[in-house]
Amino acid sequence: MSVLSNDAAELRYRRFRTIGIVMILFGVLLTAALAFAGATWVGLVFVVIGIGLVVSARAQLARSRYEPFDYDGELDVVGESFHTRDLHDIYMAAGQDSNRLLTAVLLPEPNNPHDPNAIAVGIAIGERRRLVGHLPRAIAAEVAPRLAPYIARGVIPSVSAIIDEPFTGDRGDTIYKVRIFRTPT
């Protein structure tokens, strides 16, 4: 999997954003000009397309900063029970498909009061990332130094993720399990 350089991604983002903004402005002016003729829908079409371009450009820019994390060791996620709401939302957005590959990102948390090697696991949905857990302490201690080169280059290390089908726990609560693994190349 290739990754766009941040410079190329920034340039592409600026182009799409600019085209989107121009379309929005043109649409607003066209809507005002055609208001007397009763054809304001033509201008509104340009506005909607322009908004779509701006939103799409932001999502593309966010994804361009992800780079597959090259690691052959075991990866696991703990602490999902603290993020049930976000996991529910992600699972629903994925169409309740427990086989759907998602993009998970590994985010170092050097200021974490419990563990200076803590690595948060977030799942990317569009341009947003939602925290779904952490790597276990022992794995995080091994992985943390390997993340430094990614962070130094300004990219976010990513892996593939699957959210297993939720099940009901002993106390009647819904339990989600996230499995992460090296992104296939």
N, C-alpha and C positions, 0 to 999 in steps of 0.2 A: 504494500500500500504506500503510495507516495503522499507526501505532505507538501502543500504549498508553502513557500517561504512566507514569513510574515510580511515582507515588503510587497510581494505579489498579491497577497490576500488583501492588504490594506489598499492597494491601488484598485483592485477589483471592487472592493467595498465602496470606495469613494466614487467610482464610476457609476455603479448601480444606484447608490444613494442619490447622486446628482441627477441622474436620469429620472429617478422616482420623484424627486422634489420638483423638477421642471414639469413633469406630467401632472403633479398635483396643482401647481400654480396655473398651468395651462387649462386644466379642468375647471378650476375655480373661475378663471376669466371667461372661459367658454360658457359655463353655466350662467354667469351674469349676462353675457351677451345674448344668449338664446332664451333668456327668461321671458322676453316679450313674445317670442314665437312659440312658447310652450314646449320647447324641446330641451329642457334642462338635463334630461337623462343622459344626453350625449356627453356633456361636461362631467357629470357624475361618474361615468364610465372611466374617464381619464383619471379622475381623483382616486377611484378604487384601485385601478391598475398601478398608479403611482405609489399608493400606500403599500400595496403588495410588494413592489420592487424594493422599497425601503426596508420593510420587515424581512424580506428574503435576504437582502444584502447583509443585514446584521446577523442572521442565523448562519449564513455562509462564512462570515468572518469568524464567528465563534468556533465553528467546526474546523476551520483551517488551522487553528492553534493546537489541535490535538495531534499527537504523534504516538503510534503504537509503542508500548513499553516492552522492551526486549528483555524478557526475564523467563527463565525456564523453571524456576522453583514453584513451590506451592503457593497459591494465593487463596485466601479465604476472607470472609467478611463476618464481623461480629457486631453486635449492638443494633441489629435491625429492629428489635422490639421498641427502641426509642424513636423510630422513624416510621411507624406503621401508617400514619396518615399520608406521608409522601410516597411510601411504597404502594399504597392503595391507588393513589392518583396516577403513578407511573404505570402500574399494572393495568389500570383501566385505559390509559392513553395508548398502551401497547396492544389494545384489543383483547385483553384477558388471554393472551397467548403466551404460555409458559415456555414455548420454544423460540420466541422471537429474540433475536440477538439485539442487544442494546449496547450503547457506548458508555462505559464507566470510566471515570477519571480518578487518578490518584493524586491527592493534594496533601503535601507535607504540612504538618501543624507544629512547627518548632516551638511555638509559645503555648502549647497545650500544657495545662498545669499538672496533668496526670502522667504524661509521658512526652519528653522532648522529641522522641522519634515517631510520634503518632502520625499516622497517615490516614486521612479521611478518604472515604470512597463516595463519590457522587455519581449519579446517573444523569447523563445529558439528555434533555428533552428540548429539541429546538436549540435556542440560544441560552437556555437556562440549565443550571445544574442543581440537582436536589441531593442533599446529603442523605445517604442510606445506611451508613455504618462506618466502621474503621477496619483496618487490617489488624489481626491479633498482634499483641505486643512483640512476641518473638519474631514474627515475620516482618513487622515494621522495622525492627532494629536492623534486620538484614537488608531490607529494601531501601530504607531512607537514603543511604549514601549513593545508591544507584539512580535515585531520582534527581540528584543535584545537577548533573549535566543537562538534563531536559529543562529544568527550571532556569539554569544559566542561559540557555538558548532562547528562552521566552516561549517555550512550548509546554503543553500540558500532557503528561504521560497518560495514555489511555489503554484500556483493556476491553475485552468483550464481557458482557454480562447477560445473565438470564435470571429472571425472577421466577422461581418455582411457583407452581399453583399453590395459593394460600390454603391453609388448613386451620381448623379450630383447635385451640390449645385446651389444656385441662381446666382452665378457668373460664372457658367460653370466649376467649379473645381470638381474634384473627392473627395468624402468624405467617409472616412472609420470610422466605429464605432467598438471599441473593448469592448466586454463584458467579465468580469472575474467573477469567482465564485469559491467557495470552491471545491477542487478536491474530487470527489466521492471516498469513500473508500470501 
